[in-house]
Amino acid sequence: MVAVRRAIVPLLLAGALLLTGCEDEAPAAPAPAPVTTRTVTPAPTTVTSAPPPPPSPSSVTAPPPVAAGKVVVLDPGHNGGNGSHPAEINRQVPAGRGQTKPCNTTGTATNAGYPEHAFTWDVSQRVGQALAAKGIRVVYTRQNDTGVGPCVDQRAAIGNTANADAVVSIHADGSTAAGANGFHVAYSSPPLNAAQGAPSTRLAQTLRDTMRTGGFSTSNYIGGNGLSARADLGGLNLSTRPTVLVECGNMRNAAEAARMTSAEGRQQFASAITAAIEAYLAS
């Protein structure tokens, strides 16, 4: 038994040595190197302010148009409901110069039935939108094409109350005379106040000239040279502002009726009237 114990002891010692050699031991970390601290003083820096960049085009405020802030009253002739209210539109109202006239009328139409009130409403809307885009305040004598009136004396009062820089009444004629065609511009004559004098005459001439430039022919059956002096139109007589009435053409003339009926043609009328108003306000 003693011999066996003696043999086992060396074996146990050898196994212990072998187990000790199999363990993973992390290598000893090297001692950290000494840290040397150094204070660095930055060199002084000179900052030069760059000049401000030039303003971009979008930030530059353009001067307002010459006509900005002006007031224009547009008077589209007649109204879509006039025909169904004869008693209302036939009642007599003041028309200036001691006269009375019917409140309003139904207007005329092309031979195919396109009504004047629809033409004048469409053209006035096109003119008004173009003027408003230039900063001009636009006032309409009627707000739709389905109502009745207003009467001619009320229409004049709207322009007066608005203190309008220009009032333009937009119409179309309905002459059945053979070959009758062309536009004309009416103004109050003899004038009843200062605004009906030189300012209204100048507005009429400017509108006449601009429509000519726009490709429209002057009337061959009313007035002379595209102008018509009138003493019988209530909207002109009662106005205290520069006021004209333009008959854009003859709706009974086939060629002019075709132009008025088309959207392209109405835009041509509107462009000429707009240009005339702008030219008048800028002069």
Stockholm file with secondary structure:
# STOCKHOLM 1.0

chainA/1-283         MVAVRRAIVPLLLAGALLLTGCEDEAPAAPAPAPVTTRTVTPAPTTVTSAPPPPPSPSSVTAPPPVAAGKVVVLDPGHNGGNGSHPAEINRQVPAGRGQTKPCNTTGTATNAGYPEHAFTWDVSQRVGQALAAKGIRVVYTRQNDTGVGPCVDQRAAIGNTANADAVVSIHADGSTAAGANGFHVAYSSPPLNAAQGAPSTRLAQTLRDTMRTGGFSTSNYIGGNGLSARADLGGLNLSTRPTVLVECGNMRNAAEAARMTSAEGRQQFASAITAAIEAYLAS
#=GR chainA/1-283 SS CHHHHHHHHHHHHHHHHHHHHHSCCCCCCCCCCCCCCCCCCCCCCCCCCCCCCCCCGGGSCCCCCTTTTCEEEEEECSCTTGGGCHHHHHSEEEEETTEEEESCCCCCBCTTCCBHHHHHHHHHHHHHHHHHTTTCEEEESCSCSSSCCCCHHHHHHHHHHTTCSEEEEEEEECCCSTTCCCBEEEEESSCSSGGGTHHHHHHHHHHHHHHHHTTCCBCSSSSBTTEEEESSCHHHHTCSSCEEEEEEEETTSHHHHHHHHSHHHHHHHHHHHHHHHHHHHHC
#=GC SS_cons         CHHHHHHHHHHHHHHHHHHHHHSCCCCCCCCCCCCCCCCCCCCCCCCCCCCCCCCCGGGSCCCCCTTTTCEEEEEECSCTTGGGCHHHHHSEEEEETTEEEESCCCCCBCTTCCBHHHHHHHHHHHHHHHHHTTTCEEEESCSCSSSCCCCHHHHHHHHHHTTCSEEEEEEEECCCSTTCCCBEEEEESSCSSGGGTHHHHHHHHHHHHHHHHTTCCBCSSSSBTTEEEESSCHHHHTCSSCEEEEEEEETTSHHHHHHHHSHHHHHHHHHHHHHHHHHHHHC
//
